């Protein structure tokens, strides 16, 4: 299994790398005894009625006992080579903002990669990414993305639990 994961991180498509990242995030949640629901990304799990609201489905619902939940989109990301920033898809961010606008559901991005050995997770609400990121056009894909400074993210170590995240949220 370890060899397969290592091979996927080197040779795999972005979707395969995203899947590995989600598995590593599940492992982090489980090791910190954080309850969650994983949202299966099958077509049948998304209501046709939601399409008119231009929203996107997150990956996880992290459950916080006696408080509520946090919706997260876990992504495989490395910082931009020339900048201390992560690239985040602009259209996807707008869709998450629609979830907030129409349903009062805020979605957080949670980013990591093998560069950090999946031991550091970078957290930011989609609304904050839109607010703090600069919009650019990718010359490779001709799509818009937000360049969000790493300093705007809450960094969570492998040993951290949600108490750290909740204490950092107050600084936003």
LINSUL-V126796 format. One record per residue. N is the residue number from 0. PHI is phi in radians with two decimals (* if undefined). Layout:
N_PHI + N_PHI
This chain:
0_* + 1_-1.08 + 2_-1.13 + 3_-1.12 + 4_-1.09 + 5_-1.07 + 6_-1.13 + 7_-1.09 + 8_-1.22 + 9_-1.55 + 10_-1.82 + 11_-1.27 + 12_-1.25 + 13_-1.05 + 14_-1.10 + 15_-1.15 + 16_-1.17 + 17_-1.08 + 18_-1.11 + 19_-1.08 + 20_-1.08 + 21_-1.09 + 22_-1.12 + 23_-1.15 + 24_-1.17 + 25_-0.99 + 26_-1.08 + 27_-1.11 + 28_-1.04 + 29_-1.11 + 30_-1.17 + 31_-1.72 + 32_0.96 + 33_-1.71 + 34_-1.25 + 35_-2.74 + 36_-2.05 + 37_-1.54 + 38_-1.67 + 39_-1.05 + 40_-1.65 + 41_-1.23 + 42_-1.03 + 43_-1.21 + 44_-1.61 + 45_-2.14 + 46_-1.17 + 47_-1.06 + 48_-1.13 + 49_-1.25 + 50_-1.03 + 51_-1.22 + 52_-1.63 + 53_0.92 + 54_-1.87 + 55_-2.31 + 56_-1.49 + 57_-1.35 + 58_-1.65 + 59_-2.38 + 60_-1.97 + 61_-1.58 + 62_-1.68 + 63_-2.01 + 64_-0.90 + 65_1.15 + 66_-2.14 + 67_2.64 + 68_-2.69 + 69_-2.23 + 70_-1.54 + 71_-2.28 + 72_-1.96 + 73_-1.58 + 74_-2.30 + 75_-1.43 + 76_-2.54 + 77_-2.00 + 78_-1.11 + 79_-1.08 + 80_-1.01 + 81_-1.65 + 82_-2.35 + 83_-1.57 + 84_-2.63 + 85_-1.78 + 86_-1.49 + 87_-2.23 + 88_-1.02 + 89_-1.19 + 90_-1.10 + 91_-1.07 + 92_-1.07 + 93_-1.07 + 94_-1.15 + 95_-1.18 + 96_-1.11 + 97_-1.11 + 98_-1.05 + 99_-1.26 + 100_-1.11 + 101_-1.51 + 102_-2.18 + 103_0.99 + 104_-1.97 + 105_-1.48 + 106_-1.91 + 107_-1.87 + 108_-1.49 + 109_-2.24 + 110_-2.05 + 111_-2.91 + 112_-2.91 + 113_-1.16 + 114_-0.98 + 115_-1.81 + 116_0.94 + 117_0.94 + 118_-1.80 + 119_-2.20 + 120_-2.08 + 121_-1.81 + 122_-1.93 + 123_-2.76 + 124_-1.17 + 125_-0.98 + 126_-1.11 + 127_-1.23 + 128_-1.07 + 129_-1.16 + 130_-1.21 + 131_-1.68 + 132_-1.46 + 133_-1.67 + 134_-1.52 + 135_-2.37 + 136_-1.85 + 137_-1.27 + 138_-1.22 + 139_-1.33 + 140_-1.86 + 141_1.03 + 142_-2.06 + 143_-1.48 + 144_-2.46 + 145_-1.78 + 146_-1.68 + 147_-1.88 + 148_-1.00 + 149_-0.99 + 150_-1.11 + 151_-1.47 + 152_-1.56 + 153_-1.55 + 154_-1.65 + 155_-2.01 + 156_-1.44 + 157_-0.95 + 158_-1.50 + 159_-1.31 + 160_-2.08 + 161_-1.17 + 162_-1.01 + 163_-1.13 + 164_-1.07 + 165_-1.11 + 166_-1.23 + 167_-1.33 + 168_-1.01 + 169_-1.06 + 170_-1.36 + 171_-1.32
